[in-house]
């Protein structure tokens, strides 16, 4: 694709990056076949190829409109198109650049500004969100359906292991996960403890930065990233930990990109690159222990579950098959549903900002999951879990909780 960027962005780091991405696109349209919003809405401008054209026009000097902004807003940033693209177009980065430029040039309606400001200032603050979540649970019947969807029942975290191990890893607690799904990191800590790994948390680490960054507060998102680098650096620099573990794939894909997103920050570039290199999804850690899991749980687990691989895992991080491998080693009959490559509609704040599209995608995903005949659904991201659970009575949990339950049952056999 030929480009002629406007002076306002030509020669800047974002302009150079966008130019290279645009030039890689060959207009083939393969991406439209796997774009969830294009499949639902049938509008070329609500597919990756159409959005690429819109971004190209803006970066070449055309004045964006509210319509331009809406088509970019409707993108889930699922990055399914990146998996499909034969030319390796980094669409996720391009849409971040394009959205940020449009955000600065197109005023949003007041109601939209209020909603977005509330989300990006509220969600990343763990203690504030936790208190509000508890209050929201009590007032749930009075809230909008979109908010009620996010206020699902919470499983108690249970105990965290107290044993010391020579092998240590850091875990990101995250911003909303401690309130929405406190058992996930506790379960991960218990499972890794059984495998001889101690899971540590850095007290000052918080939101990974994705919430603010993807809502076009890119400066605020990078501030969150810098805070996490500062919180983790003493552990990294001293060699105390061997990895930084992500139990939410949405956080994982962002932290793995710290090195790129902070590459032009002289004070943080090297540290951020080191943090990204150390970051692993929990499945990447656990797949090294499939033999141990099989030995610990051999013949003890007889359960059929359907796994929903989050977009941030399969498309963002390009990780496939590892969760299934760990679960199968534990004896679980794990299956993928039809259209397992498609987004469930959660996509961070998307389900709040675009509930109609989000619910349509959720219901489509749940219909495919139900067709597997599984009695439980598992995933690898708190947003997907919460979103899917809002539309079904079938239990939806994090896959590590399944392994944790199996190990716990082995430690404390249930008597008849």
Phi, psi and omega per residue, in radians:
X1 nan 2.184 3.107
X2 -1.358 2.511 -3.104
X3 -2.326 2.728 3.063
X4 -2.578 1.359 -3.010
X5 -1.119 2.574 3.115
X6 -1.262 2.795 -3.063
X7 -1.062 -0.532 -3.050
X8 -1.138 -0.363 -3.108
X9 -2.189 -0.238 -3.136
X10 -1.090 2.319 3.093
X11 1.452 -0.081 3.068
X12 -1.485 2.819 3.091
X13 -0.995 -0.726 3.132
X14 -1.179 -0.700 3.131
X15 -1.116 -0.768 3.121
X16 -1.097 -0.718 3.139
X17 -1.154 -0.821 3.141
X18 -1.076 -0.708 -3.129
X19 -1.063 -0.766 3.141
X20 -1.137 -0.676 3.140
X21 -1.180 -0.798 3.138
X22 -1.055 -0.720 -3.112
X23 -1.193 -0.357 3.126
X24 -1.353 -0.372 -3.081
X25 -1.309 2.315 -3.122
X26 -1.975 0.297 3.059
X27 1.120 0.309 -2.978
X28 -1.141 -0.573 3.119
X29 1.469 0.070 3.091
X30 -0.993 -0.566 -3.076
X31 -1.095 -0.523 -3.094
X32 -1.141 -0.487 -3.102
X33 -1.184 -0.404 -3.099
X34 -2.039 0.224 3.126
X35 -1.556 2.090 -3.102
X36 -1.066 -0.725 -3.091
X37 -1.251 -0.599 3.068
X38 -1.134 -0.719 3.137
X39 -1.103 -0.637 -3.135
X40 -1.356 -0.784 -2.955
X41 -1.719 -0.397 3.085
X42 1.154 0.368 -3.130
X43 -1.877 2.211 3.137
X44 -0.954 -0.602 -3.120
X45 -1.340 -0.136 3.022
X46 -1.831 0.448 3.007
X47 -2.196 2.917 -3.072
X48 -1.043 -0.748 -3.102
X49 -1.101 -0.746 3.117
X50 -1.148 -0.698 3.125
X51 -1.183 -0.619 3.079
X52 -1.072 -0.739 3.084
X53 -1.071 -0.758 3.131
X54 -1.059 -0.797 -3.132
X55 -1.122 -0.734 3.118
X56 -1.019 -0.791 -3.138
X57 -1.058 -0.757 -3.127
X58 -1.146 -0.776 -3.111
X59 -1.221 -0.323 3.086
X60 -1.635 0.069 2.992
X61 1.978 -0.100 3.101
X62 -1.217 2.581 -3.125
X63 -1.393 2.107 3.116
X64 -1.284 2.731 3.125
X65 -2.120 3.064 3.061
X66 -1.052 -0.592 3.102
X67 -1.126 -0.735 3.064
X68 -0.990 -0.832 -3.117
X69 -1.063 -0.718 -3.108
X70 -1.116 -0.752 3.136
X71 -1.121 -0.644 3.101
X72 -1.270 -0.655 3.093
X73 -1.052 -0.659 -3.053
X74 -1.230 -0.249 3.089
X75 -1.154 2.282 3.133
X76 -1.356 -0.231 -2.973
X77 0.943 0.672 3.119
X78 -1.299 -0.394 3.096
X79 1.146 0.332 3.006
X80 -1.015 -0.600 3.138
X81 -1.100 -0.550 3.117
X82 -1.167 -0.670 3.098
X83 -1.144 -0.643 -3.081
X84 -1.372 -0.557 -2.949
X85 -1.126 2.131 3.118
X86 -1.311 -0.215 -3.097
X87 -1.762 -0.017 3.105
X88 1.221 0.567 3.135
X89 -1.182 2.194 -3.134
X90 -1.496 1.285 -3.038
X91 -1.087 -0.675 -3.105
X92 -0.994 -0.758 3.114
X93 -1.216 -0.671 -3.132
X94 -1.111 -0.744 -3.105
X95 -1.207 -0.557 3.042
X96 -1.103 -0.762 3.135
X97 -1.142 -0.816 -3.117
X98 -1.113 -0.761 3.126
X99 -1.071 -0.717 -3.103
X100 -1.127 -0.694 3.111
X101 -1.157 -0.787 -3.134
X102 -1.132 -0.668 -3.135
X103 -1.018 -0.637 -3.115
X104 -1.341 -0.241 -3.021
X105 -2.023 -0.264 -3.099
X106 -2.088 1.973 3.112
X107 -1.160 2.381 3.099
X108 -1.563 2.675 3.005
X109 -1.032 2.645 -3.048
X110 -0.979 -0.798 -3.107
X111 -1.071 -0.673 3.124
X112 -1.170 -0.730 3.119
X113 -1.078 -0.752 -3.130
X114 -1.106 -0.805 -3.110
X115 -1.080 -0.809 -3.097
X116 -1.199 -0.712 3.111
X117 -1.102 -0.728 3.119
X118 -1.052 -0.807 -3.105
X119 -1.103 -0.827 -3.044
X120 -1.325 -0.362 3.085
X121 -1.628 -0.362 -3.020
X122 -1.676 -0.867 -3.041
X123 -1.078 -0.735 -3.087
X124 -1.207 -0.227 -3.119
X125 -1.604 1.732 -2.964
X126 -0.991 -0.857 -3.065
X127 -1.177 -0.693 3.126
X128 -1.150 -0.791 3.135
X129 -1.107 -0.713 -3.134
X130 -1.057 -0.772 3.132
X131 -1.157 -0.729 3.138
X132 -1.176 -0.608 3.130
X133 -1.104 -0.758 3.115
X134 -1.091 -0.742 3.115
X135 -1.150 -0.697 3.132
X136 -1.116 -0.638 3.092
X137 -1.036 -0.673 -3.137
X138 -1.256 -0.548 -3.093
X139 -1.781 0.283 -2.993
X140 -0.906 -0.792 -3.096
X141 -1.068 -0.344 -3.084
X142 -1.581 -0.127 -3.033
X143 -1.640 2.931 3.130
X144 -1.187 2.707 3.113
X145 -0.967 -0.655 -3.129
X146 -1.094 -0.682 3.111
X147 -1.339 -0.633 3.104
X148 -1.040 -0.615 3.124
X149 -1.017 -0.541 -3.078
X150 -1.524 -0.034 -3.038
X151 -1.962 0.966 -3.140
X152 -1.393 2.781 3.079
X153 -0.988 2.620 -3.056
X154 -1.981 2.344 3.049
X155 -1.462 2.340 3.141
X156 -1.076 2.487 -3.060
X157 -1.241 -0.468 -3.052
X158 1.280 -3.015 -3.050
X159 -1.343 2.669 2.976
X160 -1.821 2.492 -3.128
X161 -1.127 2.583 -3.128
X162 -1.933 -0.034 -3.083
X163 -1.252 2.574 3.028
X164 -1.594 2.463 3.058
X165 -2.317 2.642 3.095
X166 -1.151 -0.667 3.109
X167 -1.472 2.224 -3.102
X168 -2.314 2.527 3.057
X169 -2.390 2.644 3.041
X170 -1.577 2.619 3.018
X171 -2.245 2.473 3.058
X172 -1.531 2.129 3.114
X173 -1.262 -0.567 3.098
X174 1.508 -3.057 -3.069
X175 -1.748 -0.928 -3.094
X176 -1.699 -0.373 -3.064
X177 -1.070 -0.653 3.107
X178 -1.026 -0.508 3.107
X179 -1.553 -0.791 -3.053
X180 -1.330 -0.625 -3.036
X181 -2.583 1.127 -3.080
X182 -1.131 -0.323 -3.094
X183 -1.343 -0.286 -3.045
X184 -1.130 -0.944 -3.127
X185 -1.211 -0.570 3.082
X186 -1.122 -0.739 3.104
X187 -1.123 -0.730 3.111
X188 -1.066 -0.727 3.140
X189 -1.111 -0.703 -3.139
X190 -1.185 -0.736 -3.134
X191 -1.154 -0.803 3.133
X192 -1.156 -0.588 3.069
X193 -1.051 -0.723 3.114
X194 -1.133 -0.365 -3.133
X195 -1.767 0.115 3.053
X196 1.537 0.427 3.129
X197 -2.163 2.310 3.104
X198 -1.688 2.241 -3.111
X199 -1.757 2.129 -3.094
X200 -1.933 2.685 3.039
X201 -2.107 2.367 3.046
X202 -1.518 2.106 -3.022
X203 -0.993 -0.578 -3.049
X204 -1.572 -0.061 3.106
X205 -1.330 2.534 -3.125
X206 -2.535 -2.401 -3.123
X207 -0.916 2.411 -3.098
X208 -1.188 -0.294 -3.123
X209 1.887 -0.184 -3.062
X210 -1.140 -0.675 -3.067
X211 -1.024 -0.947 -3.114
X212 -1.199 -0.772 -3.052
X213 -1.047 -0.801 -3.073
X214 -1.411 -0.078 3.001
X215 -1.805 0.383 3.016
X216 1.283 0.193 2.922
X217 -1.688 1.249 -3.022
X218 -1.228 -0.549 3.064
X219 -1.133 -0.769 3.108
X220 -1.130 -0.677 3.101
X221 -1.106 -0.723 3.114
X222 -1.186 -0.568 3.048
X223 -1.079 -0.717 3.077
X224 -1.081 -0.700 3.130
X225 -1.123 -0.768 3.128
X226 -1.092 -0.706 3.109
X227 -1.049 -0.727 3.130
X228 -1.184 -0.703 3.083
X229 -1.034 -0.780 3.127
X230 -1.086 -0.698 -3.115
X231 -1.183 -0.637 -3.080
X232 -1.537 -0.382 -2.962
X233 -1.031 -0.733 3.119
X234 -1.000 -0.657 3.114
X235 -1.204 -0.690 -3.105
X236 -1.253 -0.855 -3.072
X237 -1.078 -0.645 -3.118
X238 -1.393 -0.174 -3.098
X239 1.323 0.282 -3.091
X240 -1.193 -0.562 -3.113
X241 -2.088 2.627 -3.124
X242 -1.732 -0.339 -3.132
X243 -2.676 2.834 2.982
X244 -2.006 1.993 -2.968
X245 -1.668 2.360 3.081
X246 -1.962 2.124 3.077
X247 -1.658 -0.143 3.034
X248 -2.024 2.058 -3.048
X249 -1.155 -0.443 3.080
X250 -1.125 -0.700 3.054
X251 -1.211 -0.697 -3.084
X252 -1.050 -0.760 -3.111
X253 -1.162 -0.550 3.116
X254 -1.280 -0.839 -3.103
X255 -1.116 -0.604 3.090
X256 -1.161 -0.264 3.121
X257 -1.800 0.087 3.099
X258 -0.944 -0.756 -3.099
X259 -1.027 -0.634 3.114
X260 -1.363 -0.777 -3.050
X261 -1.235 -0.399 3.115
X262 -1.953 0.306 -3.068
X263 -1.103 -0.446 -3.101
X264 -1.741 0.204 3.069
X265 -1.774 1.830 -3.026
X266 -1.020 -0.573 -3.086
X267 -1.349 -0.369 -3.023
X268 -2.141 -0.207 -3.000
X269 -0.954 -0.856 -3.084
X270 -1.192 -0.763 3.128
X271 -1.121 -0.747 -3.130
X272 -1.094 -0.696 3.106
X273 -1.103 -0.687 3.116
X274 -1.155 -0.744 3.108
X275 -1.059 -0.802 3.141
X276 -1.067 -0.702 -3.127
X277 -1.138 -0.530 -3.123
X278 -1.479 -0.234 -3.010
X279 -1.375 2.331 3.131
X280 -2.378 2.468 2.918
X281 -1.175 2.631 -3.123
X282 -0.966 -0.626 -3.136
X283 -1.137 -0.537 3.113
X284 -1.208 -0.562 3.068
X285 -1.292 -0.838 -3.026
X286 -1.204 -0.487 -3.099
X287 -1.131 -0.352 3.071
X288 -1.302 -0.179 -3.072
X289 -2.019 0.365 -3.105
X290 -1.024 -0.680 3.121
X291 -1.112 -0.716 3.120
X292 -1.167 -0.705 3.112
X293 -1.101 -0.758 3.122
X294 -1.080 -0.699 3.137
X295 -1.176 -0.727 -3.111
X296 -1.208 -0.595 -2.999
X297 -2.041 0.252 -3.060
X298 -0.931 2.108 3.063
X299 1.281 0.078 -3.050
X300 -1.751 -0.283 -3.083
X301 -1.959 2.167 3.097
X302 -2.340 1.532 -3.044
X303 -2.594 2.486 3.098
X304 -1.902 2.136 3.110
X305 -2.279 2.706 3.040
X306 -1.845 2.276 -3.137
X307 -1.748 2.186 3.000
X308 -1.737 1.852 3.117
X309 -1.333 2.055 3.135
X310 -1.059 2.635 3.105
X311 -1.034 -0.650 -3.130
X312 -1.149 -0.363 3.091
X313 -1.532 -0.945 -3.000
X314 -1.432 -0.537 -3.125
X315 -1.826 -0.751 -3.140
X316 -1.218 -0.917 -3.124
X317 -1.633 -0.164 -3.140
X318 1.023 0.693 3.100
X319 -1.853 2.102 3.134
X320 -2.400 2.450 3.025
X321 1.537 -0.269 -3.061
X322 -1.266 -0.776 3.106
X323 -1.063 -0.800 -3.133
X324 -1.046 -0.684 3.137
X325 -1.105 -0.742 3.121
X326 -1.142 -0.775 -3.123
X327 -1.147 -0.671 3.115
X328 -1.188 -0.606 3.067
X329 -1.093 -0.552 3.112
X330 -1.389 -0.047 3.117
X331 1.663 0.117 -3.100
X332 -1.416 2.382 3.014
X333 -1.495 1.646 -3.035
X334 -1.837 2.346 -3.113
X335 -2.257 2.723 2.980
X336 -1.789 2.542 3.132
X337 -1.510 2.984 3.011
X338 -1.069 2.581 -3.127
X339 0.984 0.666 -3.110
X340 -1.150 -0.256 3.131
X341 -1.399 -0.213 -3.052
X342 -1.534 2.623 -3.123
X343 -1.193 2.558 3.092
X344 -1.464 -0.179 3.103
X345 1.742 -0.033 -3.127
X346 -1.255 -1.190 2.987
X347 0.905 0.923 3.099
X348 1.170 -2.051 -3.118
X349 -1.495 -0.021 -3.039
X350 -1.007 -0.725 -3.075
X351 -1.123 -0.419 3.067
X352 -1.471 -0.682 -3.061
X353 -1.414 -0.535 -3.108
X354 -2.337 1.132 -3.008
X355 -1.097 -0.583 -3.116
X356 -1.097 -0.847 3.119
X357 -1.158 -0.756 -3.117
X358 -1.056 -0.743 -3.127
X359 -1.222 -0.635 3.096
X360 -1.098 -0.749 3.115
X361 -1.201 -0.675 3.096
X362 -1.059 -0.833 -3.090
X363 -1.151 -0.621 3.069
X364 -1.127 -0.757 3.117
X365 -1.119 -0.779 -3.108
X366 -1.137 -0.626 3.083
X367 -1.082 -0.722 3.109
X368 -1.203 -0.655 3.095
X369 -1.161 -0.730 3.133
X370 -1.081 -0.600 -3.121
X371 -1.145 -0.296 3.113
X372 -1.299 -0.330 -3.086
X373 1.392 0.093 3.138
X374 -1.220 2.585 -3.140
X375 -1.686 -0.056 3.081
X376 -2.632 2.520 3.071
X377 -1.967 2.457 3.093
X378 -2.231 2.679 3.101
X379 -2.530 -2.933 -3.054
X380 -2.342 0.342 -3.122
X381 -2.593 2.339 -3.047
X382 -1.074 -0.634 -3.138
X383 -1.116 -0.790 3.109
X384 -1.079 -0.763 -3.102
X385 -1.069 -0.856 -3.133
X386 -1.102 -0.763 -3.099
X387 -1.136 -0.809 -3.140
X388 -1.151 -0.710 -3.112
X389 -1.100 -0.480 -3.132
X390 -1.176 -0.244 -3.090
X391 -2.031 0.138 -3.086
X392 -2.609 2.686 3.024
X393 -1.565 -0.218 3.082
X394 -1.198 2.315 -3.110
X395 -1.048 2.363 3.055
X396 -2.129 2.195 -3.075
X397 -2.485 3.027 3.037
X398 -1.387 2.497 -3.062
X399 -1.070 -0.518 -3.137
X400 -1.218 -0.440 3.076
X401 -1.133 -0.588 3.106
X402 -1.134 -0.802 3.106
X403 -1.116 -0.725 3.132
X404 -1.069 -0.753 3.130
X405 -1.096 -0.688 3.137
X406 -1.143 -0.736 3.106
X407 -1.157 -0.679 -3.141
X408 -1.155 -0.697 3.100
X409 -1.118 -0.584 3.110
X410 -1.218 -0.640 3.135
X411 -1.255 -0.645 -3.101
X412 -2.229 1.392 -3.104
X413 -0.947 2.448 3.124
X414 -1.476 2.204 -3.132
X415 -1.528 2.580 3.127
X416 -1.403 nan nan
